[in-house]
């Protein structure tokens, strides 16, 4: 149900300091027209990863239709007076049917409202954004898509795991973690044979079955694997394990959704990074060489030049 925050009209309702800062960074702010729908990615969690165009939409929207994983600090950026309507979906829990969400967006836009459809991550990466723009287009509703940082890439980066690494992988697979026993699901054996890293969205609940299917397909049990919970947020957690043990260890450590799973040798880069940081911290600080008599050391780029 909508939460009415006493809507006012147009971008003039935006907080002035926010609008001024946005204009300074963005230049001309894109206009959010009445009767238009913006599908906006809110990023993996941290408001610092929000795009400027996402902020522009929040400062102009009359109504924000948002998912469950959008951080409260992002929602707080909406202009005063905007309505907030929850349309979140969480695995295994009652949620609004996708068709009903599409109808909701169309009806709000046809009332002449500026409708911001706000999704965690990127709206086109397992966010059902494609279904929504097809419904909007069929109804003749104008729309705009504002990409966001998907959790499957941003979440890994925040914890020192590169999605691609020269000498390790030539591709990365983004997959949903649905039950491998369900009809029409992914061919996990085929994915295992690629030997490329796999990033699982919504995969925690079925992780044991997925790991077993990948090992059945030939992926070694010792393949590095990690679970990342609450990626990019202050309470983010990571568990580094192996394919054979990751499901049981995640359960023992009380990991819960929202969580990403990454399987592949790119996971090892995090340990190399932590080791390098520890070694650098333990090494004695270099003593700068004294300048020659009568000469002053003058900074020159990343080194010192004599002058």
Backbone as numpy.savetxt, mean C-alpha at the origin, in Angstrom:
# Nx Ny Nz CAx CAy CAz Cx Cy Cz
-23.69 3.11 6.92 -24.52 4.31 6.92 -23.65 5.56 6.92
-24.11 6.63 6.22 -23.30 7.85 6.19 -23.23 8.54 7.53
-22.11 9.14 7.79 -21.95 10.00 8.96 -21.92 11.43 8.47
-22.97 12.20 8.73 -23.08 13.55 8.19 -22.19 14.49 8.97
-21.35 15.21 8.22 -20.47 16.20 8.84 -20.82 17.59 8.32
-22.12 17.82 8.11 -22.64 19.11 7.68 -21.98 19.58 6.39
-22.28 18.92 5.27 -21.60 19.23 4.02 -21.74 20.68 3.61
-20.66 21.24 3.09 -20.69 22.53 2.42 -20.34 22.27 0.98
-20.24 23.26 0.14 -20.05 23.02 -1.28 -18.65 23.38 -1.72
-18.08 22.48 -2.59 -16.88 22.81 -3.32 -15.60 22.82 -2.51
-14.53 23.18 -3.21 -13.21 23.20 -2.58 -13.06 24.32 -1.57
-13.98 25.27 -1.58 -13.85 26.37 -0.64 -13.99 25.90 0.80
-14.53 24.67 1.00 -14.64 24.13 2.34 -13.34 23.55 2.86
-12.33 23.47 2.01 -11.06 22.88 2.42 -10.35 23.76 3.44
-9.55 23.11 4.28 -8.73 23.85 5.22 -7.72 24.68 4.42
-7.65 25.97 4.71 -6.81 26.87 3.92 -5.34 26.49 3.95
-4.73 26.20 5.11 -3.30 25.85 5.10 -3.01 24.62 4.25
-3.89 23.61 4.30 -3.69 22.42 3.51 -3.75 22.74 2.02
-4.75 23.53 1.64 -4.92 23.88 0.23 -3.74 24.71 -0.27
-3.24 25.60 0.56 -2.10 26.42 0.15 -0.85 25.58 -0.01
-0.62 24.64 0.91 0.54 23.77 0.80 0.44 22.89 -0.44
-0.76 22.39 -0.71 -0.96 21.55 -1.88 -0.70 22.33 -3.16
-1.19 23.55 -3.22 -0.99 24.38 -4.41 0.49 24.68 -4.62
1.23 24.87 -3.53 2.66 25.16 -3.65 3.41 23.96 -4.21
2.99 22.76 -3.87 3.67 21.56 -4.33 3.17 21.09 -5.69
1.87 21.17 -5.88 1.24 20.57 -7.06 1.11 21.53 -8.22
1.11 22.85 -7.92 0.78 23.82 -8.95 -0.73 23.89 -9.07
-1.23 23.76 -10.26 -2.68 23.81 -10.47 -3.33 22.57 -9.88
-4.29 22.78 -8.98 -4.97 21.67 -8.32 -6.07 21.14 -9.24
-6.13 19.82 -9.47 -7.19 19.27 -10.33 -8.56 19.55 -9.74
-9.49 19.93 -10.60 -10.84 20.27 -10.17 -11.69 19.03 -10.02
-12.34 18.92 -8.89 -13.26 17.82 -8.59 -14.66 18.34 -8.89
-15.22 17.95 -10.02 -16.50 18.50 -10.47 -17.68 17.82 -9.77
-18.76 18.54 -9.53 -19.97 17.91 -8.99 -20.46 16.80 -9.92
-20.92 15.71 -9.31 -21.39 14.59 -10.10 -20.29 13.66 -10.59
-19.06 13.89 -10.12 -17.92 13.09 -10.56 -17.49 12.14 -9.43
-16.91 10.99 -9.81 -16.37 10.04 -8.83 -14.87 9.91 -9.04
-14.11 10.04 -7.97 -12.67 9.79 -8.01 -12.41 8.48 -7.28
-11.72 7.54 -7.96 -11.25 6.32 -7.32 -9.80 6.57 -6.91
-9.57 6.58 -5.61 -8.29 7.05 -5.09 -7.63 5.97 -4.24
-6.33 5.76 -4.49 -5.55 4.86 -3.64 -4.97 5.62 -2.47
-5.20 5.11 -1.26 -4.72 5.77 -0.04 -3.34 5.29 0.37
-2.75 4.36 -0.38 -1.43 3.86 -0.02 -1.52 2.76 1.03
-0.37 2.23 1.46 -0.35 1.07 2.35 -0.68 1.36 3.81
-0.81 2.61 4.19 -1.15 2.91 5.58 -0.66 4.26 6.05
0.63 4.47 6.02 1.23 5.72 6.49 0.72 6.89 5.66
0.13 7.91 6.28 -0.37 9.07 5.53 0.72 9.78 4.73
1.98 9.60 5.12 3.07 10.22 4.38 3.22 9.68 2.98
2.61 8.52 2.69 2.69 7.92 1.37 1.48 8.25 0.50
0.63 9.13 0.99 -0.52 9.60 0.21 -0.02 10.51 -0.92
-0.64 10.40 -2.10 -0.23 11.27 -3.21 -0.87 12.64 -3.09
-0.30 13.61 -3.80 -0.84 14.97 -3.77 -2.24 15.02 -4.37
-2.48 14.25 -5.42 -3.81 14.26 -6.03 -4.85 13.59 -5.12
-4.41 12.61 -4.32 -5.33 12.03 -3.34 -5.73 13.08 -2.32
-4.76 13.88 -1.86 -5.07 14.96 -0.93 -5.99 15.99 -1.57
-5.75 16.30 -2.84 -6.61 17.26 -3.54 -8.05 16.77 -3.56
-8.23 15.48 -3.77 -9.58 14.93 -3.75 -10.22 15.01 -2.38
-9.46 14.68 -1.35 -9.99 14.74 0.01 -10.42 16.15 0.39
-9.68 17.15 -0.08 -9.98 18.53 0.27 -11.20 19.08 -0.47
-11.69 18.35 -1.48 -12.82 18.85 -2.27 -14.07 17.98 -2.18
-13.93 16.74 -1.74 -15.04 15.78 -1.81 -16.20 16.17 -0.91
-17.41 15.88 -1.40 -18.62 16.04 -0.58 -18.87 14.79 0.25
-18.49 13.63 -0.30 -18.69 12.37 0.40 -17.50 11.47 0.12
-17.03 10.78 1.16 -15.90 9.85 1.05 -16.42 8.45 1.36
-16.38 7.58 0.35 -16.79 6.18 0.51 -15.50 5.38 0.67
-15.23 4.90 1.88 -13.90 4.38 2.17 -13.91 2.93 2.62
-12.75 2.30 2.42 -12.55 0.92 2.82 -12.09 0.82 4.27
-12.02 -0.43 4.75 -11.67 -0.66 6.16 -10.21 -0.33 6.46
-9.33 -0.48 5.46 -7.90 -0.36 5.74 -7.36 1.04 5.56
-8.21 2.02 5.33 -7.74 3.40 5.20 -7.47 3.96 6.60
-6.27 4.48 6.81 -5.88 5.00 8.11 -6.76 6.18 8.53
-7.08 6.25 9.81 -7.93 7.33 10.32 -7.32 8.70 10.09
-5.99 8.77 10.08 -5.33 10.06 9.85 -5.52 10.53 8.41
-5.68 9.59 7.49 -5.99 9.95 6.10 -7.42 10.47 6.00
-8.34 9.80 6.65 -9.73 10.25 6.64 -9.87 11.63 7.27
-9.04 11.91 8.26 -9.11 13.21 8.94 -8.70 14.36 8.03
-8.08 14.07 6.90 -7.68 15.12 5.96 -8.84 15.62 5.11
-9.96 14.91 5.12 -11.12 15.35 4.34 -11.60 16.71 4.85
-12.15 17.48 3.93 -12.59 18.82 4.32 -13.72 18.74 5.35
-13.80 19.74 6.16 -14.88 19.80 7.14 -16.21 19.86 6.41
-17.14 19.02 6.84 -18.45 18.97 6.20 -18.63 17.77 5.30
-17.55 17.08 4.95 -17.68 15.91 4.09 -18.35 14.76 4.83
-19.17 14.00 4.11 -19.79 12.80 4.68 -18.81 11.64 4.59
-18.86 10.78 5.59 -18.04 9.57 5.59 -18.96 8.35 5.50
-18.74 7.53 4.48 -19.54 6.32 4.32 -18.60 5.11 4.25
-18.80 4.17 5.16 -17.95 2.98 5.22 -18.44 1.93 4.24
-17.51 1.40 3.45 -17.85 0.35 2.49 -16.75 -0.70 2.47
-16.24 -1.02 3.65 -15.09 -1.91 3.74 -15.45 -3.37 3.58
-14.46 -4.13 3.10 -14.58 -5.58 2.98 -13.43 -6.19 3.75
-13.73 -7.14 4.63 -12.69 -7.87 5.36 -12.98 -9.35 5.22
-11.94 -10.12 4.91 -12.11 -11.54 4.69 -12.75 -12.26 5.86
-13.79 -13.07 5.57 -14.45 -13.84 6.60 -15.44 -13.08 7.45
-15.65 -11.80 7.15 -16.58 -11.00 7.94 -17.69 -10.46 7.03
-18.90 -10.20 7.60 -19.98 -9.64 6.79 -19.56 -8.30 6.19
-19.89 -8.10 4.93 -19.49 -6.87 4.27 -20.50 -6.53 3.18
-20.42 -5.31 2.68 -21.33 -4.83 1.65 -21.00 -5.51 0.33
-22.01 -5.96 -0.41 -21.79 -6.59 -1.70 -21.21 -5.57 -2.67
-20.31 -6.03 -3.55 -19.67 -5.12 -4.49 -20.68 -4.44 -5.40
-21.69 -5.16 -5.82 -22.70 -4.55 -6.67 -23.41 -3.40 -5.96
-23.64 -3.56 -4.66 -24.30 -2.50 -3.90 -23.40 -1.27 -3.78
-22.09 -1.48 -3.66 -21.16 -0.35 -3.61 -21.19 0.42 -4.93
-21.21 -0.32 -6.04 -21.27 0.33 -7.35 -22.54 1.17 -7.49
-23.66 0.61 -7.06 -24.93 1.35 -7.12 -24.86 2.59 -6.24
-24.27 2.45 -5.07 -24.12 3.57 -4.14 -23.33 4.71 -4.77
-22.22 4.39 -5.41 -21.39 5.42 -6.05 -22.16 6.14 -7.15
-22.88 5.37 -7.94 -23.65 5.96 -9.05 -24.74 6.89 -8.52
-25.46 6.43 -7.51 -26.56 7.24 -6.96 -26.05 8.53 -6.33
-24.95 8.46 -5.62 -24.39 9.66 -5.01 -23.95 10.66 -6.07
-23.32 10.16 -7.12 -22.87 11.05 -8.19 -24.05 11.66 -8.93
-25.10 10.89 -9.14 -26.28 11.41 -9.84 -27.03 12.46 -9.03
-26.73 12.53 -7.74 -27.29 13.61 -6.90 -26.45 14.88 -6.99
-25.40 14.84 -7.79 -24.56 16.02 -7.98 -23.47 16.18 -6.94
-23.15 15.12 -6.22 -22.11 15.18 -5.20 -20.74 14.84 -5.79
-19.72 15.36 -5.17 -18.34 14.98 -5.49 -18.02 13.75 -4.64
-17.85 12.61 -5.29 -17.76 11.33 -4.58 -16.33 10.81 -4.64
-15.71 10.65 -3.49 -14.35 10.11 -3.40 -14.43 8.66 -2.93
-14.06 7.74 -3.81 -14.00 6.32 -3.44 -12.57 6.03 -3.01
-12.36 5.87 -1.71 -11.03 5.80 -1.13 -10.70 4.37 -0.73
-9.62 3.84 -1.32 -9.25 2.46 -1.10 -7.82 2.37 -0.56
-7.56 1.39 0.29 -6.20 1.16 0.73 -5.32 0.70 -0.42
-4.05 1.08 -0.39 -3.14 0.67 -1.47 -3.45 1.38 -2.76
-3.54 0.61 -3.84 -3.87 1.12 -5.17 -5.22 0.56 -5.58
-6.09 1.39 -6.15 -7.45 0.91 -6.45 -7.51 -0.20 -7.49
-6.44 -0.36 -8.29 -6.46 -1.37 -9.34 -5.64 -2.61 -9.00
-5.12 -2.71 -7.78 -4.37 -3.90 -7.36 -5.19 -4.61 -6.28
-5.96 -5.58 -6.70 -6.85 -6.34 -5.82 -7.77 -5.42 -5.01
-8.16 -4.30 -5.63 -9.04 -3.36 -4.94 -10.40 -3.23 -5.57
-10.70 -4.03 -6.59 -11.98 -4.03 -7.30 -12.29 -2.70 -7.97
-11.24 -1.91 -8.17 -11.45 -0.63 -8.84 -11.91 -0.80 -10.28
-11.42 -1.85 -10.94 -11.84 -2.09 -12.31 -13.33 -2.32 -12.42
-13.89 -3.08 -11.50 -15.34 -3.32 -11.50 -16.11 -2.02 -11.31
-15.58 -1.16 -10.48 -16.30 0.08 -10.18 -16.27 1.06 -11.34
-15.12 1.19 -12.04 -15.11 2.13 -13.17 -15.95 1.61 -14.33
-16.04 0.28 -14.50 -16.90 -0.25 -15.55 -18.37 0.07 -15.25
-18.75 -0.04 -13.97 -20.12 0.30 -13.58 -20.40 1.79 -13.77
-19.43 2.62 -13.40 -19.59 4.07 -13.56 -19.70 4.43 -15.04
-18.83 3.84 -15.86 -18.86 4.14 -17.29 -20.19 3.72 -17.91
-20.70 2.55 -17.51 -21.97 2.08 -18.05 -23.13 3.00 -17.67
-23.02 3.63 -16.51 -24.07 4.55 -16.04 -23.86 5.98 -16.53
-22.79 6.21 -17.28 -22.52 7.55 -17.78 -22.00 8.52 -16.73
-21.40 7.99 -15.66 -20.88 8.83 -14.58 -19.41 9.12 -14.85
-19.01 10.39 -14.91 -17.59 10.70 -15.13 -16.75 10.31 -13.91
-15.52 9.87 -14.18 -14.67 9.42 -13.08 -13.22 9.75 -13.38
-12.43 9.69 -12.33 -10.99 9.89 -12.41 -10.33 8.85 -11.52
-9.19 8.29 -11.93 -8.47 7.32 -11.14 -7.17 7.95 -10.64
-6.97 7.88 -9.33 -5.75 8.40 -8.72 -4.98 7.21 -8.14
-3.89 6.79 -8.77 -3.15 5.62 -8.29 -2.58 5.83 -6.88
-2.32 4.73 -6.21 -1.70 4.78 -4.88 -0.58 3.76 -4.78
0.19 3.84 -3.72 1.27 2.88 -3.47 0.65 1.59 -2.95
0.81 0.51 -3.69 0.23 -0.76 -3.25 1.06 -1.36 -2.12
0.36 -2.00 -1.18 1.04 -2.55 -0.01 2.04 -3.64 -0.37
1.78 -4.35 -1.47 2.68 -5.42 -1.87 4.05 -4.96 -2.29
4.19 -3.68 -2.59 5.49 -3.11 -2.92 5.96 -2.16 -1.81
5.10 -1.23 -1.40 5.47 -0.27 -0.37 5.71 -0.92 0.98
4.92 -1.94 1.30 5.10 -2.62 2.58 6.43 -3.34 2.67
6.83 -3.96 1.56 8.13 -4.63 1.53 9.26 -3.62 1.66
9.16 -2.53 0.89 10.22 -1.52 0.88 10.42 -0.92 2.27
9.33 -0.73 3.01 9.44 -0.09 4.32 10.24 -0.92 5.31
10.39 -2.22 5.03 11.13 -3.10 5.93 12.39 -3.66 5.28
12.84 -3.00 4.22 14.13 -3.35 3.64 14.12 -4.57 2.76
12.97 -4.90 2.16 12.90 -6.03 1.22 12.59 -5.46 -0.16
13.56 -5.47 -1.07 13.29 -4.96 -2.41 12.44 -5.94 -3.21
11.49 -5.44 -3.96 10.64 -6.33 -4.76 11.44 -6.99 -5.88
12.44 -6.28 -6.39 13.33 -6.86 -7.40 14.76 -6.59 -6.99
15.63 -7.52 -7.34 17.04 -7.42 -6.98 17.87 -8.06 -8.07
18.77 -7.29 -8.64 19.62 -7.81 -9.71 20.38 -9.03 -9.21
20.35 -10.08 -10.01 21.01 -11.32 -9.63 20.12 -12.28 -8.86
18.93 -11.84 -8.45 18.02 -12.71 -7.69 16.75 -13.01 -8.49
16.08 -11.97 -8.98 14.83 -12.22 -9.70 14.67 -11.30 -10.89
13.93 -11.77 -11.84 13.62 -11.01 -13.04 12.14 -10.64 -13.13
11.38 -11.04 -12.14 9.94 -10.74 -12.09 9.50 -10.83 -10.64
8.32 -10.32 -10.37 7.70 -10.49 -9.06 6.23 -10.77 -9.29
5.68 -11.72 -8.55 4.30 -12.15 -8.74 3.45 -11.61 -7.60
2.40 -10.88 -7.94 1.42 -10.42 -6.96 0.20 -11.35 -7.05
-0.18 -11.95 -5.95 -1.26 -12.94 -5.97 -2.15 -12.78 -4.76
-3.40 -13.19 -4.90 -4.30 -13.22 -3.75 -4.18 -14.57 -3.06
-4.34 -14.57 -1.76 -4.12 -15.78 -0.99 -5.38 -16.57 -0.71
-6.16 -16.83 -1.74 -7.38 -17.61 -1.52 -7.05 -19.09 -1.35
-8.00 -19.84 -0.86 -7.82 -21.26 -0.56 -7.45 -22.02 -1.84
-6.30 -22.69 -1.87 -5.90 -23.43 -3.08 -6.87 -24.56 -3.44
-7.68 -25.01 -2.47 -8.61 -26.11 -2.74 -9.89 -25.64 -3.43
-10.13 -24.32 -3.47 -11.33 -23.81 -4.11 -11.21 -23.90 -5.62
-12.32 -24.19 -6.26 -12.33 -24.34 -7.72 -11.97 -23.01 -8.38
-11.16 -23.09 -9.43 -10.82 -21.90 -10.20 -9.70 -21.07 -9.61
-9.01 -21.59 -8.60 -7.93 -20.82 -7.98 -6.62 -20.97 -8.75
-5.60 -20.29 -8.31 -4.32 -20.26 -9.00 -3.67 -21.64 -9.07
-2.88 -21.81 -10.11 -2.07 -23.02 -10.24 -0.77 -22.77 -9.48
-0.76 -23.13 -8.21 0.39 -22.84 -7.36 1.63 -23.60 -7.79
1.45 -24.78 -8.36 2.60 -25.53 -8.86 3.28 -24.78 -10.00
2.48 -24.19 -10.86 3.05 -23.41 -11.97 3.80 -22.19 -11.45
3.25 -21.54 -10.42 3.93 -20.39 -9.83 5.24 -20.82 -9.17
5.22 -21.97 -8.53 6.44 -22.47 -7.88 7.55 -22.69 -8.91
7.19 -23.16 -10.08 8.19 -23.46 -11.10 8.86 -22.21 -11.66
8.24 -21.06 -11.51 8.87 -19.84 -12.01 10.09 -19.45 -11.19
10.16 -19.88 -9.93 11.23 -19.53 -9.00 11.35 -18.01 -8.81
10.27 -17.30 -9.05 10.24 -15.85 -8.85 9.53 -15.55 -7.53
9.88 -14.44 -6.87 9.22 -14.10 -5.60 7.71 -13.93 -5.77
6.98 -14.36 -4.76 5.53 -14.25 -4.74 5.13 -13.38 -3.55
4.31 -12.36 -3.82 3.78 -11.50 -2.77 2.29 -11.80 -2.65
1.88 -12.25 -1.48 0.49 -12.64 -1.26 -0.28 -11.54 -0.55
-1.39 -11.16 -1.14 -2.36 -10.27 -0.50 -3.43 -11.15 0.14
-3.84 -10.79 1.34 -4.94 -11.52 2.01 -4.63 -13.01 2.11
-3.37 -13.34 2.38 -2.96 -14.73 2.33 -2.72 -15.39 3.67
-2.90 -14.68 4.75 -2.53 -15.22 6.05 -3.40 -16.42 6.45
-4.69 -16.32 6.20 -5.61 -17.37 6.64 -5.32 -18.72 5.95
-4.93 -18.67 4.69 -4.68 -19.90 3.93 -3.20 -20.17 3.72
-2.34 -19.55 4.52 -0.91 -19.63 4.27 -0.39 -21.07 4.35
-0.87 -21.86 5.29 -0.41 -23.24 5.40 -0.70 -24.04 4.15
-1.91 -23.90 3.62 -2.29 -24.62 2.40 -1.50 -24.12 1.19
-1.29 -22.81 1.12 -0.55 -22.24 -0.01 0.89 -22.70 0.02
1.51 -22.68 1.20 2.89 -23.13 1.33 3.01 -24.60 0.91
2.05 -25.43 1.33 2.08 -26.85 0.96 1.95 -27.02 -0.55
1.08 -26.22 -1.17 0.89 -26.31 -2.62 2.14 -25.88 -3.36
2.83 -24.85 -2.87 4.07 -24.40 -3.51 5.17 -25.45 -3.37
5.27 -26.06 -2.19 6.28 -27.11 -2.00 5.95 -28.32 -2.86
4.67 -28.64 -2.99 4.25 -29.73 -3.87 4.65 -29.45 -5.31
4.68 -28.16 -5.68 5.07 -27.76 -7.02 6.57 -27.68 -7.21
7.34 -27.98 -6.19 8.78 -28.03 -6.33 9.55 -26.90 -5.68
8.88 -25.95 -5.04 9.60 -24.88 -4.37 10.20 -25.43 -3.08
11.50 -25.26 -2.86 12.13 -25.86 -1.68 11.51 -25.38 -0.37
11.45 -26.28 0.59 10.89 -25.95 1.91 11.70 -24.88 2.61
12.97 -24.75 2.24 13.86 -23.78 2.88 13.79 -22.40 2.23
12.94 -22.22 1.25 12.81 -20.91 0.60 12.46 -19.85 1.64
13.18 -18.74 1.67 12.86 -17.68 2.65 11.43 -17.16 2.47
10.80 -16.84 3.57 9.44 -16.29 3.55 9.28 -15.32 4.71
8.43 -14.34 4.54 8.20 -13.36 5.60 6.74 -12.96 5.63
6.27 -12.63 6.82 4.93 -12.08 7.02 5.09 -10.67 7.55
4.39 -9.73 6.95 4.45 -8.32 7.36 3.05 -7.88 7.75
2.89 -7.44 8.97 1.59 -6.95 9.46 1.65 -5.45 9.67
0.54 -4.78 9.37 0.41 -3.33 9.56 1.56 -2.57 8.90
1.83 -2.92 7.65 2.98 -2.36 6.93 2.94 -0.83 6.90
4.08 -0.22 7.11 4.37 1.23 7.08 3.83 1.97 8.30
3.10 1.32 9.18 2.56 1.99 10.36 3.51 1.82 11.55
3.25 2.57 12.60 4.13 2.55 13.77 4.18 1.18 14.42
3.10 0.40 14.31 3.06 -0.92 14.94 3.33 -2.05 13.95
3.99 -1.75 12.84 4.27 -2.80 11.87 5.16 -3.88 12.48
4.94 -5.11 12.04 5.70 -6.26 12.53 6.14 -7.10 11.34
7.26 -7.79 11.50 7.73 -8.70 10.47 8.22 -9.98 11.11
7.88 -11.09 10.48 8.37 -12.40 10.87 9.10 -12.99 9.68
10.36 -13.32 9.85 11.14 -13.93 8.78 11.32 -15.41 9.10
11.00 -16.26 8.13 11.01 -17.69 8.37 11.36 -18.40 7.05
10.89 -19.63 6.93 11.03 -20.41 5.70 9.64 -20.84 5.24
9.56 -21.25 3.99 8.27 -21.66 3.44 7.63 -22.77 4.26
8.44 -23.70 4.72 7.93 -24.84 5.48 7.36 -24.43 6.83
7.92 -23.41 7.44 7.58 -23.07 8.82 6.80 -21.78 8.98
6.65 -20.99 7.92 6.13 -19.64 8.09 4.70 -19.62 8.62
3.85 -20.53 8.18 2.45 -20.52 8.64 2.35 -20.80 10.13
3.03 -21.85 10.60 2.95 -22.20 12.02 3.59 -21.13 12.89
4.70 -20.55 12.43 5.37 -19.52 13.23 4.55 -18.23 13.27
3.86 -17.90 12.18 3.01 -16.71 12.18 1.85 -16.89 13.16
1.30 -18.10 13.21 0.22 -18.38 14.16 0.74 -18.29 15.59
1.90 -18.87 15.84 2.47 -18.85 17.19 2.78 -17.43 17.65
3.14 -16.56 16.69 3.48 -15.17 17.02 2.26 -14.25 17.00
1.07 -14.85 16.83 -0.18 -14.09 16.86 -0.26 -13.02 15.77
0.25 -13.33 14.59 0.08 -12.41 13.48 -1.37 -12.47 13.01
-1.90 -11.31 12.65 -3.29 -11.23 12.20 -3.38 -10.25 11.04
-4.47 -10.38 10.28 -4.71 -9.45 9.18 -4.94 -8.04 9.73
-4.56 -7.00 8.96 -4.02 -7.05 7.60 -2.55 -7.42 7.58
-2.19 -8.33 6.70 -0.81 -8.78 6.60 -0.49 -9.17 5.17
0.76 -8.94 4.78 1.28 -9.38 3.50 2.23 -10.54 3.74
2.34 -11.41 2.75 3.31 -12.52 2.81 4.19 -12.42 1.57
5.49 -12.53 1.77 6.42 -12.54 0.64 7.26 -13.80 0.72
7.35 -14.49 -0.42 8.05 -15.77 -0.49 9.10 -15.67 -1.59
10.36 -15.88 -1.22 11.42 -15.82 -2.21 12.71 -15.29 -1.61
13.78 -15.38 -2.38 15.10 -15.04 -1.87 15.32 -13.53 -1.68
14.41 -12.71 -2.18 14.52 -11.28 -1.88 14.38 -11.02 -0.39
13.74 -11.93 0.33 13.58 -11.77 1.79 14.94 -11.69 2.47
15.93 -12.41 1.94 17.25 -12.44 2.57 17.95 -11.09 2.54
17.54 -10.21 1.64 18.19 -8.90 1.54 18.00 -8.12 2.84
16.88 -8.33 3.52 16.66 -7.62 4.79 17.75 -7.98 5.80
18.09 -9.25 5.92 19.12 -9.66 6.87 20.48 -9.08 6.46
20.78 -9.08 5.17 22.03 -8.48 4.72 22.08 -6.99 5.06
20.95 -6.33 4.90 20.86 -4.90 5.21 21.09 -4.65 6.70
20.42 -5.44 7.54 20.57 -5.26 8.99 22.00 -5.55 9.43
22.61 -6.57 8.84 23.99 -6.89 9.18 24.93 -5.75 8.78
24.70 -5.18 7.61 25.55 -4.07 7.14 25.41 -2.86 8.05
24.19 -2.58 8.48 23.96 -1.45 9.39 24.66 -1.69 10.73
24.55 -2.91 11.24 25.18 -3.23 12.52 26.70 -3.12 12.44
27.27 -3.60 11.34 28.73 -3.52 11.18 29.19 -2.07 11.08
28.42 -1.25 10.35 28.79 0.16 10.23 28.71 0.87 11.56
27.70 0.52 12.37 27.55 1.16 13.68 28.67 0.75 14.64
29.16 -0.49 14.49 30.19 -0.97 15.39 31.59 -0.51 15.00
31.77 -0.12 13.75 33.09 0.30 13.29 33.48 1.63 13.90
34.77 1.83 14.25 35.19 3.13 14.80 35.04 4.22 13.76
34.68 5.39 14.22 34.49 6.52 13.31 35.84 6.93 12.73
35.91 7.20 11.43 37.18 7.61 10.83 37.63 8.96 11.36
38.93 9.09 11.57 39.49 10.36 12.04 39.91 11.17 10.83
39.36 12.39 10.65 39.71 13.18 9.48 41.17 13.60 9.51
41.81 13.54 8.35 43.21 13.94 8.24 43.33 15.45 8.43
44.34 15.91 9.18 44.49 17.36 9.37 44.85 18.05 8.07
44.39 19.27 7.91 44.72 20.04 6.71 46.18 20.43 6.74
46.78 20.53 5.57 48.17 20.95 5.48 48.33 22.36 6.02
49.53 22.65 6.54 49.78 23.96 7.14 49.49 25.07 6.13
48.74 26.04 6.59 48.43 27.18 5.74 47.31 26.93 4.76
46.77 25.71 4.77 45.68 25.37 3.86 44.41 25.16 4.66
43.31 25.50 4.06 42.01 25.28 4.68 41.29 24.20 3.90
40.62 23.28 4.63 39.84 22.23 3.98 38.50 22.81 3.54
38.22 22.73 2.26 37.00 23.32 1.70 36.14 22.17 1.18
34.88 22.06 1.62 34.03 21.00 1.13 33.89 21.10 -0.39
33.96 19.93 -1.04 33.84 19.90 -2.51 33.04 18.66 -2.87
31.73 18.81 -2.99 30.89 17.65 -3.24 30.89 16.75 -2.02
31.23 15.45 -2.25 31.28 14.50 -1.16 32.70 14.33 -0.62
33.67 15.12 -1.06 35.04 15.01 -0.58 35.52 16.39 -0.17
36.80 16.48 0.20 37.36 17.78 0.58 38.39 18.20 -0.45
38.37 19.45 -0.82 39.35 20.00 -1.78 40.23 20.98 -1.05
41.44 21.05 -1.44 42.33 22.05 -0.86 42.20 23.38 -1.60
42.23 24.45 -0.85 42.13 25.74 -1.51 43.03 26.75 -0.84
